[in-house]
Amino acid sequence: PGVITGTVVNNASTGDQTVVGGTTVTTSGIAPATTVTAGTLTVDPSAGVTPGPIAIQSVNGHGLFANSSSAAANIQALPGVTVSTSGSGTGAVALGTAASIDARGVIIANTGTGPDGGGYGAVAEGGGQIRLTDSNVSITRTSAIALGTSGAGSSLTLQGSNAITSSGARSAGIYANNGGTMSLPAGTVLTMNGQGSTGIVLEASPQADSAIGNGLTIHLTGTGE
């Protein structure tokens, strides 16, 4: 536990690791807070001698970053974890066919402002997979994406009850591109508070009939163009 001022690296050399309760991981600039290229990094507030909340913080880098197309690279984030980015960084990214992130009861928040670009919530790309269960994702940056899936084999799966909120102008709640797929449970709610925003965007990404559960609700509360 304590404060780690640098990227937590998990790879073939380190083996599987656990970030224990009461830890804050913080980086500056474009440095990611965590990066996993092999093995499993578990972020577990109940672990360690002093269990407690875990804060994963970055500015323009990714918060949780699994990056691999060869060795399995996985991040497990458990209830009590808050992932925050204050600039153009994305909260959680699974990049590559062997990369995956499983987040349960997690808060992902971008608080950045400024010009278009970045500040996304959670993105699966290049064949990566992300599963969010009973989690909260919020974004504030202009033209940002709360949840994204891009590229063949990429998948974004929501389970349980998740809160998805955007307050930046011209943002998207869920964006699927170039073959990325999604799975939304019944009763999913997207709250889009920024002007000119869109709930769901599909671009060259046809979805199965079962991809969106019954009772999808999209709140568009922004005004203006």
Secondary structure, DSSP 8 states (H G I E B T S, - for coil): -EEE-S-EEESTTT-SEEEETTEEEE--TT--SEEESSEEEEEETT-SSS---EEEEESSS-SEEEE-SSS-EEEEE-TTEEEEESSS--SEEEESTTEEEEEES-EEEE---SSSS---SEEEETT-EEEEES-EEEE-STT-EEEEEESTT-EEEEES--EEEE-STT-EEEEEETT-EEEB-TT-EEEE-STT-EEEEEES----GGGB-TT-EEEE-----
